[in-house]
C-alpha cells in the first residue's frame, strides 16, 4: 500500500487474491499490485509491448468490501495502451495494468489465463489453477550502446540494465552465453530479453538465456518418472497454462518389470545403471519432442524443468547407481532437493535450462510422494489426511498442519497382479470390475476394452474381440472384496468349501477351494493362494498405516487420498472392505492419481512451492516399518477382512459387512512373518 | 583474541603477519591464529593427521614486542603430535598448531613452505611469497553412517558434516559428483576429503570434488595467454609453492603473427574463431600435460585455474568472436571478471575445476594488464607508478593509491622488429645489444646464442654457428639510442650524411643515409626508414603516457615498470634515451617481465586479490587516446629524441645526452598523423 495514501484515497481490491489497499489517484495499477505482493506478469517492464500485465475491472457495487467499482475509475487509454490494442488483440474489458492508473475505487481481476500467442490452447485436463511465481523471469531491457569513454563490456552493460530496470544485482552468467551476447545485442539493436533464473530469492540470479528484442514466451516441463509410465506436461511459465502433455511406457521395463528387478539388473550388469539411465534420458527426449511438436514450441524455449519419481527412478535419472537402495539401510545417495542442468542430464533443451528435483522423503518414499504431498497438502490442513501410493513398496504419508509422518511398507507386487494366478496388467481383455450376487454367487464383470457389463446385451460380441484374458489390480481387489461380502470367503480369508454344494463356481483345488470367475475360452479362477497373496499385501500396507497412526496417536483419519496408477483405478469402497486403508467417511476417500504430476507442475510454476515441500520433507518424521516392534502385531490383525481388531463404522454405513467370526490368527501370523522376511531381503 | 583474555594471559605474536593477541593458557595455537585472522592451513580440521598446520616457535627475547619466547612456553608433544611425528616427518623445531597449546608468551613463525609431499620441490624461479587464501579449501570430514531412523541421503549427511566441522552451510553440489558420492564415502569408510570452492565469502560454497580418506594436496594453474607465448605455472594450493612451469608458442601464430591479423583471419574465415579457440585450448591441454608430467601431479587434482591475457586472447580463449575488438568502439563482449568451468572450456582437468579470469580494463587493455597491475600494485603505493606493456598496442597504467588511470596506445609492430629492414624476432643469431664508439662510430654488439661481445675473443667462432641474421626488438632500441648518443642521428631522427666522410659505416641510400651495423655474410643496415618507424612507435607510446600524466596532472613519475616480453629485454636506460618513457630515476625503472603471470598466481592463491583487482579495475579511469584532442600535440613533440619539450634531468645524470637542436617538427607531425590514422583503421 502506498505509504502516502490516506483514507480519502481510492480503495483497490485485487481478485482472486483478495489483497487490498488504498493508493493515491494516478498510481499505476501494476505498481499497486506489486506493492500489495499480487503477482502480475510483465516481460517488457511497463513499456506496454508485452501485454502480459492484463487485468479486468469488475463493475458494480461490492457491498461486502465497501467498494463501487467502475471502468470510469480507471484512466482512459493512453498512447502505450492504444498502440498495443491496435497492434495486438486486447479483449473487451481488458486493460494493461502497466498503463492504466487508479482514479477511483476499484475491484481488479487478475485473469489467470493471459495468453498472447493465439496458437496456444489450454489442455482440457488442466483444471487446477496454480498461483505463479516461477524461477524463470523474462526481462526485456534496453542496453546502453558501447562507449569508448566507458569501456564496459557489452555483457557488463546488459547486467547494469538488468539491475537498473529489474533490480537484479550480482548476476551469474552461464558460460554458453559469453560467445553469443554480442551478436544477440546487435541483432536486437540493443534491446534484448534476458531469461533470469532465480530459484531462491536469496540466491544469486543467473542469466541463462538471451533473446534479441522482446521474447514474450518461456516454457517449462514437469515430469513424473514412474517405474511403469513416464508422464510429461509442457507449461507456459508466463501464463501458467499446460499446453501439451504426453506419456510413454518407461523403457527400463525391458531391464526389469518392477523396481527390485531393475536394481538386480544393475547389480548383475556392469553397464546396467548406465543403460537404464540412458534409456530414461532417451524416453524423456522423445517426450520433449512430442510435447513440442504438439504445441509448436521450440525445445530451446523450455527454460526450466521439474522432475519427480520414486527413489530408484530418481537415482537412475540422475545417473546414480541405485544398488544401495536394494538393501538395508536403504541409503539414498541424496535425499534433499537436487538442482542441476538439463545439459548435464543429456536433455535436449536450452543450454541454460535448469533442472529441479523435489526431495525424497526416505529410502522408499521418493520425490513422487513428496510431490503428491505438495499437491494434496496434508501439511496445509487441519484434517488428518492419509496419502497412500500403492506399488511394490507402498509410500504412506499421514498428518496435518501439526505434524506429518511417513513410511513405506513392503506390499510386494500382488496388487499389480504379479502373484495372482489369473493376474495381468491393466490392458485390453483384463477384468477390472466385479460384482457377485450374494444369493446365486454368480459374478458379473466389466472388461477393459468392452463397454458393456458382462450381463448386458452386446458384451459377448465385443468381448470376442478383446478376449477375457485375466484380472488386473482393481479387478482383484473387487473380486476378493465381493467374495467376502457374498460370504464366499470368511473374515480370515478362507474360501468356504461348503458352498460348493450351492454353486458350481466353488470348486475343490487340492486341499483348498477356488472360485471360478470366468469360464470361457480361458478359465479364470480365484484360488486360496490368490486370496492369501492379497491378504499379505494389504496387511503389510495396513500395518504401515497403523504404525503411522500410532505415531500420531490417532484411531481415525479424516481424509484419504489414493495416489499412483493403482490408486486411480481401485474403488475406494472395495479397498476399505478389504481393509487396505482404515475406516473413513467414503465421501472423503478419493483417487488422487495424478497428484505427483500436479505437485511437479506446482513446483515448476511457483518456486515458493519448492521451499514449501523442502521444509515439509525436512519436518516429516520418517518411520522405518522394519524397525518398529508393533509392525508384526498390526500385520497379523490386518490379515483379517477387513481387520481383526479395528472397527469400520463409516464403511458399515455404506456397505453391509458380514458378521465377525474368530480369525485364524496363528496361520496368518506365521505367513506374515515368512512373507516379511522374504520381501525385505529382496527390497 | 580470546574475549576472556586478560593482561595476565600470555601474549602471542604471529610472524610474518605481525598480528598479536593475548590468550588463556591452554589455548590451541591454530585456534589462536584463526581468532587473529592469521591464515594457517589445515586439511584434517585439527585431527593431527594432515600436518599442514605446522608452526615454529622463535626462541629468545624480543624486546621490541616485550615478549620472551621459548619452546617451554608451548605444551609438550601430545598423542596426536607424537603419532604424526612418528608416521611422517616433522622437522626439528616444528609443531602442529592444532595440537600444541599456549603456555606462556610466544613468537610463532608460520612457515610459508610447509610441504608434506617429499617429491614436490620448489621452483627456483618462484621467489615471490604470496599470502594464501585460496578459493579452494580441502576439508576432511567423518560422515555419519546411514541410519534407517533418519533416512537422510549420504550426500545430505556429508553436507551436515561439512557444516558441523567447517561451518559451510547451504552447499551447492556439482552434478558430476552425485553418481560418485556413495562409492567414495564407502571407499573412505565414511571419512572423505571434500574440495570446497568458494570464490567470494558471500557466495554459496560449492562441493566440486570428493576424495576417499585424507586428501592432503590440491593444485591450481595460473596461466598467461600471450599472443606470442603461453606460460603456465602449477602451484600447490596448500603450500603456495610453484612446482612446475611450462611455456609454449601460441599456436594461433599460424593464423596471424600479430593480434590484428588474427582478428582479420576471424573476419575472413567463418570457422576462424573456432579454429583459434581450439588451438589455444589444445595448447593449454599440452601445457597441462607437461606441468603434470614434470611434477607427477594428476591433472584431476588441479581444482582451480586462473587465466589472464590481452582482450583478444581473452575472448578467443572464452570462445568469443573478437571481431568487435577490431574496430571502434572496440566493444568487449565482457569486461568484468569471468567465472567459468574448466570443462566448459575443454580443459582436461577435474570435472569440477573452476576457472577465474581477471577483468579487462578496456578494449585494448586486457586482463594481462590487470594482472600486472595486481602484481605491481600502483594502487597500493604512495609513489606514482607507470606500468607499460609494449606490444602492437601498448597497455599503459599510471597512478598510485589515490587514483589510477589507464589507456592503450597504437604503437604498431615496429618494436617487435616487424617494420624494420633488418628486424627479426628474438631468436638465435639476432643482435640484442649494441654499443657505438662516439669517436670511431664503430659498433660492438651481442648476438643471441653467443656469449661473447663482438669485440671479445671467441665471438667469431661462436657466431659462425648461429650466424648474425638480424636485429631483435631490444637491439633496435639500443642501436638507435646509441646512434643518437654518438651523434649519428639528430634530435629529430635524421641520419647525419656528413658523417660519411668520417666513417664508412655511414652510407648513402637514395636520398637518405643508412648506418651499417654488421657487414658479414649478410649486411645489416639501419636505414632512415627504420629510424622513422621507431620514432613513430615510441611517439605513440609516449603520447599515450603523457595523456595519462595530464589526467593525473603530474609532470613526473616516481617509478616505471616495463612489462611483457619486450619489457623484459630492453635496457631501461636506452628506452629512456629514445624517449619511450618519461624521465625517471633510472634505479626506479625496472623490467617486470612476468608481472602478468605473477598477478595470475596471486589471484590463484588468494581470492582476496581477485576482489582487489576487480575493485581496482572498476575504479581505474580509462582514457581513449583516439578521442583526446591533445594526443596529436604530444605525439609531435615525442617524435624528437628523447622529446622536443620534455626535459630528462634524471636521465642526464646517468647518460651524456647530445645538446638540443631545432627539431623537424612539420615533418614529424605529418608522419604522425598519417601513421595514426593508418594504425587505427587496422586496429
Interface residues (C-beta under 8 A of the other chain):
Chain A: X145 X146 X147 X148 X149 X150 X151 X152 X153 X154 X155 X156 X159 X172 X173 X175 X176 X178 X179 X181 X182 X183 X203 X204 X318 X319 X320 X321 X324 X328 X329 X330 X331 X332 X333 X334 X335 X336 X338 X339 X340 X341 X344 X345 X360 X361 X362 X363 X365 X622 X624 X626 X627
Chain B: X145 X146 X147 X148 X149 X150 X151 X152 X153 X154 X155 X156 X159 X172 X173 X175 X176 X178 X179 X181 X182 X183 X203 X204 X318 X319 X320 X321 X324 X328 X329 X330 X331 X332 X333 X334 X335 X336 X338 X339 X340 X341 X344 X345 X360 X361 X362 X363 X622 X624 X626 X627
